[in-house]
Amino acid sequence: MCQSFPIMVDRVYKNGLPEIRSTLEKLSADFATLNSKTDWTKLRIEPLLKHLELLEQLLGSEEFSQEFSRLRKGVEMFHSDLVYFRTNVKGLKKILQSEKVTRQTP
């Protein structure tokens, strides 16, 4: 494996988390404007934001901030976090769109 690969994954991971946080917060605000039978904010968005917050805290902690070897050993796990968040965001966007269409239909 290329030496720069873990650094690149680290950068993508660290930059991806704030972007996902922003998207989740926007989705929460969008869902709040709907009168949906399911509270998607409580059901999915809040747990995702808590998980994201925990990961951000760990990445920023002194204990892990200088540990460069962590990505060589755990690239799959870091990548799976991003896939997990992105899959949930994609699903929430589909639900939001569906809810908006349902509200517009008489």
N, C-alpha and C positions, 0 to 999 in steps of 0.2 A: 504494500500500500504506500502510496506517495506521502512524504512527510507533510506536504502542504494540505493534504486532504482533511486531517483532523482539524486544522486551523480554519479551513474553509467551512467545514460542517459547524464548528463552534460559532463562527461569525453568522452563518445562516440561521442557526438555532437561536442565538441571542437576539438577532434582528427580527426574526420571525415572531417571537413571543409578543413583543409590544404591538406588532401589526395585528396579530390575532386578538389581543386584548381590545384594541380599538374597534375592530370589527364586531366583537361580541358586545361591547358597550353600545354600539350603534344599533345592532340587532335588538338589544334589550329596549332601547328607546323606541324603535319601530314597532315592536310587539306591544309596547305600552299604549300605543295609539289605537290598537285594535281591541275589540271586545270579544276575544277568543274564549271558547269554552275551556281550552287547556292553557294553563299558565306556563308557557314555554320558558319564561324567564326563571321562574323558580325550579322548574323541572330539569332544564338543561343548561341555561346560560349561567346561572349563579354557581352551580357545581363546577362548570368548566372554568369560570373566572377564579374560583378558589384553588383549583388544581394549578392553573396558570400562575397564580400569585405564589404558591408554594415553590414551584419550579424556579421562578424568578428570584425568590429569596435564597434558595439553595445556590443558584449560579452566582449570586452576588456575595455570598458569605465568604469570609476569610478562609474557611476550611477547604473550599473547593475552587476558589478563584485562581490559585496558582498551580492547580493540578492539571497539567497539560496532557498527561497520559490517559486521562479519563475517557477521552473520545476514541482513542485507538482501541480501547477495550469495550466501549459502549456505543459505538456509532449506530448500530441497529436500534438501540433503545432510544437514543436521542431522535433519530429519524422517525421512529414509531410515535413519539410524542407529537411531532409536527403533523404526521399523517392523521393521527387521532383527532387533533384539534381542527385541522382543515376539513376532515370528513364531517365532523359535527357542524362546523360553520356552513359547509355546503348544504347539509340537510336542513339546517335552520333557515337558510335563505330560501330553499324550495318550499318549506312550510309557510314562511312569511308570504311568499308570492301567492301561494295557494289560498291563504287566508284573505289576502287583499282581493283576489279574484272572487272569492266567495262573498265578500262584503259588497262588491260592486254588482253582483248578479241579483236581480229583483226576486 
